[in-house]
């Protein structure tokens, strides 16, 4: 690795969210020029907070953050800001520059080609699909040609071609890249090391190697620390037992007891703080509404090609225990289909009015960001029960402290887990899932896939995560790319 000087350095940095929830505690780490690093940690550990510190959007409570003089920084964000949804593509990119840029159209064309997106400059941002908006967000960062490129879950909503294109671009990018992602294959392809944020210790550790190697190394380190502590605990207890025995003997034996006591105290000081591996949510079951009739009927769907929609005939009826996978390239209209179906205002698409619907939107726009997480869960319960609510929340790592926070203040990963907790409390008859792996820690995904696979209601899902999809038995597939 041909890396130069340190470009980012955190020196004894401490920060607590709202002053009460610690993220970093006296943390130290450095990132060198031209390196490609992954920022890794449990949902809610503070990865996005570190990005905000690097950007200067928030200041540490203590310590210093040093950025190489003159270094420029840009970020590819997870979700398109709502203020941009009514802007044209040209207006959106104009925000990347502090002054009027006279060759803006040329620059936009170059970065859109880099992210493999064809987009008319007059088209409104909100009219693009989630995958296309993800490419716009990435292009927005690239158009600034930054010395430090921060990418927050850049593969979310991207199809396979999009991910491959992004991977190739980043491998050739000649500057520093720090990426937050849970896509192991994507990370293994280009990152050279991992900056691991420990949610329990509020410290950071740097590991060299690809993502999968680092995962194994962290797990092995945890086991070594546990084994070392177990041996020390055995020795400490043995010495304490001897101290109690010899202390009552008098004379030289009392001196021996004092020596053994000192040794036991020294051994206690030498115990290592075990780096706890990321916790994984427990197996869960989504209860099902008792509904025996046809739940969903589709006779016509809108397919978008070359930015123009047209109707295509289909013949789909879905009942209990039936699962439909909707596939197709970015921008073909998959999320549009799910939104239209859920809204119930489009000819050719209908849900029986008696069906309870659980809808996972890829941008979490179905959640009330002003509610507390507690109230968000309570709002879907027919029979209110504080005990039940908190038990379910705990299954999804939503602690009492997290439940007090507003939904808008949660990490994207915590919002995702909140959605699944809501499904458990809601007991829907139909699940509409639009990219349900987005933002979720990879450790949780097999558990979530198992719950969806075993769900006895009806499922309609869009996902670009092939490994996740392979764990669910779909009864039907609708490939919108093949419709005419």
C-alpha positions in Angstrom: 0.0 0.0 0.0 1.5 3.3 -1.1 0.1 5.7 1.4 1.5 9.1 2.4 1.0 11.3 5.4 -1.8 11.1 7.9 -4.8 13.0 6.5 -7.2 12.5 9.4 -6.3 12.1 13.1 -8.5 11.8 16.2 -6.5 12.7 19.3 -8.1 11.7 22.7 -11.6 12.5 21.3 -14.7 12.1 23.5 -18.2 12.7 22.5 -21.6 11.9 24.0 -24.9 12.2 22.1 -27.2 14.7 23.8 -24.6 14.7 26.6 -25.9 11.4 28.0 -25.1 8.6 25.4 -21.4 8.2 25.0 -20.1 7.5 21.4 -16.3 8.0 21.9 -14.3 8.0 25.1 -10.7 9.3 24.7 -10.4 7.7 21.3 -7.3 7.8 19.1 -6.8 6.8 15.5 -5.3 8.0 12.2 -6.1 7.5 8.5 -3.4 8.0 5.9 -3.6 9.6 2.5 -4.9 7.4 -0.4 -6.0 4.6 1.9 -9.3 2.7 1.5 -10.8 2.0 4.9 -14.0 0.6 6.2 -15.7 2.1 9.3 -17.3 -0.8 11.1 -19.5 -1.0 14.3 -22.9 -2.1 15.6 -26.0 -0.2 14.6 -26.2 2.9 16.8 -22.5 2.7 17.7 -21.8 6.1 16.2 -20.3 5.5 12.7 -22.3 8.3 11.1 -21.4 10.6 14.1 -17.7 10.1 13.3 -18.4 11.1 9.7 -20.1 14.3 11.0 -17.1 15.0 13.1 -14.7 14.7 10.1 -17.0 17.0 8.2 -17.0 19.5 11.0 -20.8 19.3 11.5 -20.4 18.5 15.2 -17.5 19.2 17.6 -16.1 16.7 20.1 -16.7 17.2 23.8 -13.0 16.8 24.4 -9.9 16.1 22.4 -8.8 17.3 18.9 -9.6 16.3 15.4 -6.8 17.1 12.9 -7.5 17.3 9.2 -4.6 17.8 6.8 -4.4 21.4 5.9 -6.2 22.2 2.6 -7.7 18.7 2.3 -11.2 18.8 0.8 -14.0 16.4 2.1 -17.2 15.2 0.5 -19.8 12.7 1.6 -22.1 10.4 -0.3 -25.1 10.3 2.1 -27.4 7.3 2.7 -30.7 9.1 2.0 -31.7 12.0 -0.3 -32.6 15.0 1.7 -36.3 15.9 1.5 -35.4 19.5 0.5 -33.8 18.2 -2.7 -36.8 16.0 -3.9 -38.5 18.9 -5.7 -35.3 20.1 -7.4 -34.1 19.3 -10.9 -30.9 17.3 -11.3 -29.1 20.4 -12.3 -30.3 22.4 -9.3 -29.3 19.5 -7.0 -25.7 19.4 -8.3 -25.4 23.2 -8.2 -25.4 22.9 -4.3 -22.0 21.1 -4.5 -20.2 24.4 -5.4 -20.1 27.6 -3.4 -20.1 29.7 -6.5 -21.7 29.5 -10.0 -20.0 26.9 -12.1 -20.2 27.6 -15.8 -19.2 24.1 -16.9 -21.7 22.5 -14.5 -23.5 20.5 -17.2 -20.2 19.0 -18.4 -19.2 18.0 -14.9 -22.6 16.5 -14.2 -22.3 14.4 -17.4 -18.9 13.1 -16.3 -20.0 12.0 -12.8 -23.2 10.5 -14.0 -21.2 8.4 -16.4 -18.9 7.4 -13.5 -22.0 6.1 -11.6 -23.6 4.5 -14.7 -26.7 6.7 -14.7 -28.6 8.3 -17.5 -30.5 11.3 -16.1 -32.0 14.3 -17.9 -30.8 17.4 -16.2 -34.3 18.9 -16.0 -35.9 15.8 -14.4 -37.0 16.2 -10.8 -35.0 14.3 -8.2 -38.0 12.9 -6.4 -39.1 11.2 -9.6 -36.1 8.9 -9.6 -36.1 5.5 -8.0 -34.3 4.7 -4.7 -31.4 3.1 -6.6 -31.2 6.1 -9.0 -31.2 8.5 -6.1 -28.4 6.5 -4.5 -26.3 7.0 -7.6 -27.2 10.7 -7.6 -25.9 11.0 -4.0 -22.7 9.3 -4.9 -22.2 11.4 -8.0 -22.8 14.5 -5.8 -19.8 13.6 -3.7 -17.7 12.7 -6.7 -18.3 15.9 -8.6 -16.4 17.7 -5.8 -13.3 15.5 -6.5 -12.5 15.4 -2.7 -9.3 14.4 -1.1 -11.3 12.5 1.5 -14.4 10.7 0.2 -16.9 9.5 2.9 -19.4 7.0 1.8 -22.4 6.1 4.0 -23.9 2.7 2.9 -23.2 3.4 -0.8 -24.5 0.1 -2.1 -28.0 0.5 -0.6 -30.6 0.3 -3.3 -28.0 -0.4 -6.0 -28.5 -3.4 -8.3 -25.6 -5.8 -9.2 -24.4 -3.7 -12.1 -24.5 -0.6 -10.0 -22.4 -2.2 -7.2 -19.9 -3.6 -9.7 -19.5 -0.2 -11.4 -19.0 1.5 -8.0 -16.5 -1.1 -6.9 -14.4 -0.6 -10.0 -14.5 3.2 -9.6 -13.4 3.1 -6.0 -10.5 0.7 -6.7 -9.2 3.3 -9.2 -10.0 6.4 -7.1 -6.6 8.0 -6.3 -7.5 9.5 -3.0 -8.6 8.6 0.5 -11.9 6.7 0.9 -13.6 5.9 4.2 -16.8 3.8 3.8 -19.6 2.6 6.1 -21.2 -0.5 4.7 -22.5 -3.9 5.7 -22.0 -5.4 2.2 -19.1 -7.9 2.8 -18.5 -8.7 -0.9 -18.3 -5.1 -1.8 -15.9 -4.2 1.0 -13.7 -7.2 0.4 -13.2 -6.0 -3.2 -11.4 -2.7 -2.4 -10.8 -1.9 1.3 -7.4 -2.5 2.8 -8.3 -2.2 6.5 -11.0 -1.6 9.1 -11.5 1.0 11.7 -13.7 -0.8 14.3 -15.9 1.3 16.6 -16.6 -0.7 19.8 -20.1 0.2 21.0 -19.4 -1.0 24.5 -15.9 0.5 25.1 -16.5 3.6 23.0 -13.0 3.1 21.6 -11.7 2.5 18.1 -9.2 -0.2 16.8 -7.6 -0.4 13.4 -7.1 -3.7 11.7 -5.2 -4.4 8.4 -6.8 -6.7 5.9 -10.1 -7.2 4.1 -13.4 -7.1 5.8 -14.0 -10.8 6.2 -10.5 -11.4 7.6 -11.0 -8.6 10.1 -14.4 -10.1 11.2 -12.6 -13.4 11.9 -9.8 -11.6 13.7 -12.1 -9.6 16.0 -14.0 -12.8 16.9 -10.7 -14.6 17.6 -9.5 -11.7 19.7 -12.7 -11.8 21.8 -12.2 -15.5 22.4 -8.5 -15.0 23.4 -9.4 -12.3 25.8 -12.2 -14.4 27.4 -9.8 -17.4 27.7 -7.1 -15.2 29.3 -9.6 -13.7 31.8 -11.0 -17.2 32.7 -7.5 -18.4 33.5 -6.8 -15.2 35.6 -10.1 -15.6 37.4 -9.1 -19.2 38.3 -5.7 -18.0 39.6 -7.2 -15.1 41.5 -9.8 -17.3 43.3 -7.1 -19.9 44.1 -4.9 -17.2 45.7 -7.9 -15.7 47.6 -8.7 -19.1 49.0 -5.1 -19.5 50.2 -5.1 -16.0 51.6 -8.1 -16.9 53.8 -6.4 -20.2 54.8 -3.0 -18.8 55.7 -4.2 -15.5 57.3 -5.4 -17.3 60.4 -2.2 -19.3 60.9 0.0 -16.5 62.2 3.8 -15.9 61.9 5.3 -16.6 58.5 2.1 -17.8 57.1 0.5 -14.4 57.7 3.3 -12.9 55.6 2.6 -15.4 52.9 -1.1 -14.5 53.0 -0.2 -10.9 52.5 2.0 -11.7 49.5 -0.7 -13.9 47.9 -3.2 -11.0 48.5 -0.9 -8.6 46.6 -0.6 -11.2 43.7 -4.3 -11.6 43.5 -4.8 -7.8 43.3 -2.1 -7.6 40.6 -3.8 -10.4 38.6 -7.1 -8.5 38.8 -5.4 -5.4 37.4 -4.1 -7.5 34.5 -7.5 -8.8 33.5 -8.2 -7.5 30.0 -11.4 -5.7 29.0 -13.1 -8.1 26.7 -14.1 -6.6 23.4 -17.6 -7.8 23.1 -18.5 -8.9 19.6 -21.5 -7.2 18.0 -24.7 -8.5 19.5 -27.1 -10.2 17.2 -30.9 -9.9 17.4 -32.6 -13.1 18.7 -34.8 -15.3 16.5 -38.3 -13.8 16.3 -41.7 -14.6 14.8 -44.0 -12.1 13.1 -47.6 -13.0 14.1 -50.1 -13.2 11.2 -53.5 -11.7 10.8 -56.2 -14.4 10.4 -57.3 -13.7 6.8 -58.3 -16.5 4.4 -59.4 -14.6 1.3 -57.2 -13.3 -1.6 -55.2 -10.4 -0.2 -53.6 -8.8 -3.2 -54.7 -8.6 -6.9 -52.5 -7.2 -9.7 -53.7 -7.0 -13.3 -51.6 -4.0 -14.5 -48.2 -2.5 -13.4 -46.3 0.6 -14.6 -42.9 -0.1 -16.1 -40.5 2.7 -16.5 -38.0 2.6 -19.4 -36.0 5.5 -20.7 -37.7 7.6 -18.0 -41.1 7.0 -19.6 -43.8 4.9 -17.8 -46.1 2.5 -19.6 -48.6 -0.1 -18.5 -47.9 -3.8 -18.6 -50.5 -6.5 -18.1 -49.9 -9.1 -15.3 -52.1 -11.7 -13.6 -51.2 -12.1 -10.0 -53.3 -13.1 -7.0 -51.7 -13.6 -3.5 -53.1 -15.2 -0.4 -51.6 -16.4 2.9 -48.3 -18.2 2.8 -47.5 -16.8 -0.7 -44.4 -14.7 -1.3 -43.8 -12.6 -4.3 -40.3 -11.3 -5.2 -40.3 -8.2 -7.5 -37.1 -7.8 -9.4 -35.6 -5.7 -12.2 -32.9 -3.0 -12.8 -32.7 0.3 -11.0 -35.4 2.7 -12.2 -37.7 0.1 -13.7 -40.4 1.0 -11.2 -40.2 -1.6 -8.4 -40.5 0.9 -5.5 -43.2 2.8 -7.5 -45.2 -0.4 -7.7 -45.0 -1.0 -4.0 -46.0 2.6 -3.2 -48.9 2.5 -5.6 -50.1 -0.9 -4.2 -49.9 0.4 -0.6 -51.7 3.6 -1.4 -54.6 1.7 -3.0 -55.3 4.4 -5.6 -54.1 2.8 -8.8 -56.1 0.9 -11.3 -54.9 -2.7 -11.7 -53.5 -2.9 -8.1 -55.6 -3.7 -5.1 -55.3 -4.9 -1.5 -58.5 -6.3 0.2 -59.6 -3.5 2.6 -59.7 -5.9 5.5 -56.0 -6.7 5.3 -53.5 -5.2 7.8 -50.4 -4.1 6.0 -46.9 -3.8 7.4 -44.9 -1.6 5.0 -41.1 -1.4 5.2 -40.1 1.7 3.1 -36.5 1.9 2.0 -36.3 5.6 3.2 -38.4 5.0 6.4 -40.8 7.7 5.3 -43.7 5.7 6.8 -42.4 6.4 10.3 -43.3 9.5 12.2 -39.8 11.0 12.9 -41.2 13.2 15.7 -42.6 10.3 17.7 -40.4 8.6 20.3 -39.4 5.1 19.5 -41.7 3.9 22.3 -44.7 5.7 20.9 -43.9 4.4 17.4 -44.2 0.9 18.7 -47.2 1.6 20.8 -49.1 3.1 17.8 -49.3 -0.3 16.0 -50.6 -2.3 19.0 -54.2 -3.2 19.3 -53.9 -4.1 22.9 -51.5 -1.7 24.7 -49.1 -3.5 27.0 -45.9 -1.8 28.3 -44.4 -5.1 29.3 -45.0 -6.7 25.9 -43.7 -3.6 24.1 -40.5 -3.5 26.0 -39.9 -7.2 25.7 -40.2 -7.0 21.9 -38.1 -3.8 21.7 -35.4 -5.6 23.7 -35.4 -8.5 21.1 -34.3 -5.9 18.5 -31.7 -4.2 20.7 -33.9 -1.2 21.3 -33.0 -0.4 24.9 -35.0 1.7 27.4 -32.7 4.6 26.6 -33.2 4.2 22.8 -37.0 4.1 23.3 -37.0 7.5 24.8 -35.3 9.0 21.7 -37.3 10.4 18.7 -37.4 8.1 15.7 -35.6 10.8 13.7 -32.6 10.7 16.0 -32.1 7.0 15.7 -29.4 5.6 13.4 -30.6 4.2 10.0 -29.9 0.7 11.3 -32.0 1.3 14.4 -34.9 2.6 12.3 -34.8 -0.7 10.3 -34.9 -2.8 13.5 -37.7 -0.6 14.8 -39.7 -1.5 11.7 -39.4 -5.2 12.3 -40.3 -4.7 16.0 -43.4 -2.9 14.8 -44.4 -5.9 12.6 -44.1 -8.2 15.6 -46.5 -6.0 17.6 -48.8 -5.3 14.6 -49.4 -8.9 13.4 -50.1 -7.9 9.8 -51.6 -10.1 7.1 -49.4 -8.6 4.4 -45.8 -7.5 4.5 -44.6 -5.1 1.8 -40.8 -4.9 2.0 -38.8 -2.4 0.0 -35.1 -3.2 0.4 -35.4 -4.5 4.0 -31.7 -5.2 4.3 -30.7 -1.5 3.8 -28.7 -0.2 6.8 -29.1 -3.5 8.8 -26.0 -5.0 10.4 -25.0 -8.1 8.4 -25.2 -10.2 11.6 -28.9 -9.6 11.9 -29.8 -10.5 8.3 -30.0 -14.4 8.6 -32.3 -13.9 11.6 -34.5 -11.5 9.6 -34.5 -13.8 6.5 -35.6 -16.7 8.7 -38.5 -14.7 10.2 -39.7 -13.6 6.8 -39.4 -17.2 5.4 -41.4 -18.6 8.2 -44.0 -15.8 8.2 -47.5 -17.3 7.5 -49.0 -14.2 5.9 -48.4 -12.8 2.4 -45.1 -11.1 1.4 -44.2 -8.8 -1.5 -40.5 -7.9 -1.5 -38.0 -5.9 -3.5 -34.3 -6.6 -2.7 -31.0 -6.4 -4.4 -29.3 -8.6 -1.8 -29.0 -12.0 -3.5 -27.7 -13.9 -0.4 -30.6 -12.6 1.7 -33.1 -13.4 -1.0 -31.8 -17.0 -1.4 -32.8 -17.7 2.3 -36.5 -17.0 1.6 -38.7 -19.4 -0.4 -40.7 -17.3 -2.8 -43.7 -18.8 -4.5 -43.7 -16.3 -7.4 -41.3 -13.8 -9.1 -42.2 -10.7 -11.0 -39.3 -9.6 -13.2 -40.3 -6.1 -14.3 -37.4 -5.9 -16.8 -39.1 -8.6 -18.9 -42.5 -6.9 -19.1 -43.5 -5.1 -22.3 
